[in-house]
């Protein structure tokens, strides 16, 4: 069993039920035996017959009343015609037992049987009559006794009640753990506002302390991430001003310099352009990691976004004699979010594929539909024909400023922010992104975004893709 709740619940229940069963069995083992009542039955039968023969009906009645008062039993004496000799009035069950039948017609588990009734017969002293004595022991505690005195109804009630008590106890012990687990999942998914919730102020056990420590840790992490995001945002904004002045000075320098300075000025312009692009990406990354923004409810059609990205990428790929091929089936491809952010996320992946694919090859963009328990989702797959990525580096591709080779990054102009922005933009829209190596060489980057069926247009549903793809 993997559930802590079930382990605690079943352990407590079995222990509690076993204790109750043993307690009832021990009680039954040490309760008074029926042999003492059988001895009393024989004595009462002889004495009552003698009293009736010697003193008549009045003497018999006096003896039976005294016996019932001292022994707390009910006694009835019948003759061979099944008539109660003392004429005190015998109940129906006593007459039924005197005839040899059960005390009640049906004995079951729902209505517990009363204590067993004893009967015995003997002939009179002259041998002309035969008398039968019916003796009912005192009822005592018989609420939990079933047929033949077995405590089956009591055991059932005890097991059910103990199960209810153990369920409440298990719930009390495991509910904070469940809340803590849910908050941990939210925090791991990027929700820095996730909290386990302060337990009851009167609860001071270890689990309550763990929940309070978790909330303190989560609050500290949220403050640190927000401070880092604000710092990155502020620095990026502050860099824009000197960069703008640098561009103005560059323009003036072009007007006053000669042809011999043209190459150096072009280099300055190139580095300024790269710096400007880097600042823009840093601002985008800071905005995505802020955690305070919410996904806008604007409908975005992924088929149009992918088509626009493919057309622009096809034009850029001509410089490396490559091509970009897109496969977009007809169907509903509507999601809710920010169109420019989704365009940037997909464009970063496609540009990265163009940068690292071999010259003369084709970068493929495929849009498909997948079904999972939470609903339908769109899958955007970008495949290149490059050399691939080492398996241990696949999970690091979406980290900020991560590059496989610094020299290669400088040659291509990359700084390691494109895929990081893609991962955060996709996660911002409730999706996920992953990278896989192809068996024949190259890399596949897969973006999954939840579809919104309420705004998706009707059309032919494409074939679903597998939930996981082999690397």
N, C-alpha and C positions, 0 to 999 in steps of 0.2 A: 504493500500500500504506500502510495506516494503522498497521500493527504495527511497532514498532521492532525487535522480535525478528526478524521476517521480513526486514526491510531488512538488518540486520547478518548474519543467517544466509546469505541469498542472495548478498550482496556478497562475504563471505569465501569462500563455496563456489565461486562463479564465478571469483574470482581464483585460488584454490588449484587448481581443476580446470584452468584455462587454463595455469597455470604447469606442471602435470604434463604436459599434452598437448604443450606446446612443448618441454619437456625430453626427452620420449620421441621426438618427431619429429626434434629435432636429433641425438639419439643415433643414430637410424636413418639420418639423412642422412650421418653421418660414419663409419658402420661399414664394414668392408672390403667391397669389391665382389666379386661372384661371378666377375668376369673373371679374377682371379688364380687361382681354383680351376679354371676352365676351361682355362687355360694349363697348369696342373699336370696336369690330366686327360689332355691330349694327349701331354704328355711322358711321363707314367707309362705310358700305353697303348703307346707305341712302345718304351720301354725294357723293359717287362715282356715284350712279345712277342719282342723280340730276345734277352732273357735266357733265355727258355724255349727258343727255337730253338737257341741256342748252348750253353747249359749244362744244359738239361733242367729237370726238376721241382725239383731241389735248388737250382739257380741262380735259378729263378724265386722259390722260397720265400725264399731269402736276400735277394733284391732287395726283395720286398714287405715283409718284416719290417723291413728297414732304412728303407724309405720310411715305413712306419707309425710307426716310432720317431722319425724326424727331423721329419716333418711333422705328426705326431699326427692321422693320418687312418686310415681303414679302407679297404682296397683288396682287391678280388676280381676274378680273371680267369676268364671263362667261355669255353668253346668253342661251336661251333655246336649241339652237343647239350645246351647249358645245364648242362655239368658244370664244376665248379670245378677248374681245371687244376692248381693247387698242392696240391690235396687237403688243405687246412687246415680245411675245413669252412666252408661259407657259410651264413649265417642265411637264414631264409625271406624276409625283406624284401629281401635282396640279390638272391636269385633272382627275386623278383617284379619288381624294378627292371630286372634284366637282360633280362627278357621284355618290357619296355616298360610295365609297370604302375606304380601309385603305391607309395610305401614302405609306407604302411598303408592298409587297405581304406577307412576313413572318416576324413576330416579334418574336425573341427568346432571349435566355440568352447569346448566344455567341456574337451576334451583337446587341448592345443596340439600342433601338428604339429612334428616334429623338423626339424632343418636340412635343406634340399633336398639330395638325392642326385644326383650327376652320373653319366652313363653315356656311353660312346662305343664304337664298333666299328670294326674294320679287318680287312682280309684278311691272311693270312700272306704271306711273301715269295714262296712258290711258288704262291700263289693257290688252294691246295686247302682251306684251312681259314679260318674267320672267328672272330675273338676279340672279346669284349665285356668292357670294363673298367667296374666299378662303384666309384665313389669317394665316400665319405661324409666331408665336412669335419668338423672337430672340433665337438662340440656347443656349447660355450660357454654363456653365460647365455641360456637360452631359456624361462625360466619364464613370461614374460609375452607370448610370441609365439603367434599363432594361425595359421590357414591362410595359406600363402605368406609367412610371416614377418611378418604384420601384427600390431601390438600391441593387438588389440581386447580380449582378456581382461585384459591389463594396464591398459588404460584404464578398463575397467569397475571393476576392483578399486580403482584409484587414485581414481576419482570417488566411489565409495561410502565409502572410508576417509576421504577429505577431507571429505565431507559429515558424517560422524560427528564428526570433530574440530571442524569449524565449528559444528555443533550444540551441542557442549559449550561452546565459546567464547561463542557467542551467549547460551546459557542463563546462563553465568556473568556476562555483562555486563548482561543485562536482568532477571534474577530480582529483584535489589534494587529496580529500578524498579517491578516488578509489586507487590512487597510495600509499597512506599511509596505506590503508587496506591491499594491496598486500604485502607491505614490512613488515607489522606486522605479517602476516601469515608466511612469510619466516623466520622471526626471531623466531617465536614460534616453527617452525619446526626444528630449529637448525642451520639455515644458518646465522651465525653471520656477514656476509658481506652484508646482506640486508640493503638497504637504500631507503628512499622515494624519494631521488633526490632533489637537491636544486632547488627551484622555480625560476622564473624570478627575477633578482636582483631588478627590479623596483617594484615588488609586495611586499607590506609591511603590508598586512592585517593579521588577526588572523590565517587563515588557513596556510599561508606561514610561520608564526612564529611557528605553531605547527609542520610543516614538518621539519623545521630546528632543533627544539628541539628534535624531534624523531631521526634524524640522529646523533645528539650529544649524545643522550642516547645510541643508538645502537653502536656507536664507543666506548663509555666508557665500555659498556658490553663486547664488543669483546676484548678490551685490558685487562679487568679483567679476563676473562675466559682464554685467552692465557697466562697471567701471572700465573694464578693458574696451568694451565697445564704444563707450563715450570718448575714451582716450584716442582710439583709432579714428573715430569720426572727427574729433577736434583737430588732430594732427593733419588729416587729409584736407580738411577745409583750410587750415592755415598754410598748407603748401600750395594751394591754388593761387594765392595772391602773388608770391614771388615768381611762380611759374608764368603767370600772365605778364608780369613786368619783364621776365626773361624773353618772352615772345616779342614784346614791343621793342626791346633792345636789339633783338636779333633782326627785326625788320629794318631798324635804323642802320644797323651794321651792314646789311646787304646794300643799302643805298650808298654808303660812303666807302665801301671797300672795293678793291679791284678783283679781277678774275683769279688772281693767285690765292685769294682767301675763300673762294667759293666752296672748295671741298671741305674746309674746316667748318664753315657756316652750315653746310648741309649736314655735317656730323652733329653739330650742336642742335640743329632742328630735329634730327632723328631721335636724339636722346631726350630732347624736350617732349617730343610726341610720345615716346615710350613712358616717360615719367607721368605725362598727363593721363595716359591710358591706365597706368598702374594706380594712380590716385582715384580714377573713376571706379576701378575694380575694388579697391579698398573700401570706398564709400558704399558700394553695393554689398560687399561682404559684411560691413559693419551694420548696414540696415537689416540684412537677413538674420544676423546673430543677435539683434537687439532683443527679440523675444516678445516685444510689446505689440507688434503689428498683427493683424488678423487677415485671413484670406478674404479678399473682396468677393462679393457674390456675383461678379460680372461673368457672363458666359463667354468661354473661349473655345473655339473650334480648332482642335489639334490638327486636323487635316490641312486647314489653311495655313497654320503656323509652320508645319513641316514642309509644305509646298513652297512657301516663301523662303525658308532657310535653304532648301535644296536648290532653288533657282539662284540665290546669291552665291552659294558655295560652288556651284558649277562654274560660275564666272571666275571666281578666285582660283579654282583648281586648274585652270588653263595654264597658269604660270609653271606648274609642275607636270604638265601634260597628263593630268589625271581627269577623271570624270566622277560626277556624283549622280547616282541613280536612286530614285525614290519609288517606293511601292506603297501606294495608299489605297486600300480597298474602300469601296463605298460603304457607308453606314453612319451611325451616330457616334461622333467623336467629341462630344461637348463635355467640358470640365468647367469648374468655377475657379476663377483666380485672376491673375494679372497677366495680360497678354504679352506685354513687353518683357516681363520677367521670365515667362515660359519660353519666349522666343530666344532670349539670351542664353537660357540653360541648354536648349537644344543646339543652338548655334555654336556654343563653346565646345560641345562634344564633336560636332561635325568638323569644325576648324581644326581641332586637335587630331582628328582622323586624317584630314587632308595633309597636315603637317608631317605626320609620321608614316603615311602609307608609301609604298614604293612608287617611283615615277612610272607613269604609263598604266597604272592600275585604276580600279574603280572603288569608290566608297559607296556602300549601299545603305540606304535608309529605309527601314521597313516599319510600317505601322500595323499593329495587330491588336486583337482583343483577347483578354484572358478573364476567366471566371474564378473567383475565390469565395470563401464563406462570407466575407464582408460585402460582396457585390462585384460588379464588373469593373474592369480597369483597362486603360489603354497602355499598350506596350510599344515604346519607340526604341528600335534597335538600330544602332549605328555600327557598321562593320567595315574595318579597313584591312589592307593587305600588307601591313608592316611586319616588323620582327616580333611583335608581341611584347609582353611585360613579364618579368620573373614572377613566379607564383607568390613569393613572399611579399611582393610589392603591390599586389592588386588592391589590397585593402587600404594602402597608403596613398593611392592616386588622388583621393578626394580630400586630402589634408591640405590646408593652405601652405603655399610656398614649397611644396614637395616636388622635387624633380629627380628623375632617374639618373640623369647625368648633367652636372652643372655646365660642362662645356657644350653639350648638345643644346641645353636650354639657352645658352647665350647665342648660339648660332641661329636658332629658330626664333629668338626673341621672346620666349616664354618665361614667365616668372612663377608658375605653379599656382595660379589663382583661378584659372578658367574652370577646371573640374571641381574645385572647391565651391565656387559660386553655383555651379550646376547642382551639386549635392544639396546645398542649403536651400536653393530655390525649389527643388523637387520636394524636399522634406517640408518646406513651408506650405506647399500645396497638398500635403498629406500623402505623398508618394515616397518612392525609394529608388535608388540607382545602384547599379552593380556593374562590375567589369569582369569579363571572362576571356581567356585565351582560346583562340581557335585551334583545332587539331592540325589544320593545314597551314597555320601561320596567320598572324594578325590578331586584332583585338576586337571584342564585341562589348560595347557599352549599352546597357539596357536601362531605360527609364520607364518606370511604372507609375501611372497617375490614375486616381479613381475617377471613373466616369460618372456623370450626373444624368440618370435616365430621364429626369423631369424635363431637361432642356435639350436632350439629344434628338436629332432629327431622325425620322424613320428611314430605313434603308436596309440593304442586304447586310446581314451579320457575317463578318469574316470568321474564318476558322480560329478557334481559341488556340493559344500557344501554351506550352507546358509551363507549370508554375515555377520550376527550377530548371536551369540549363547546365549541362555538364561543362566544366571548364576545360 
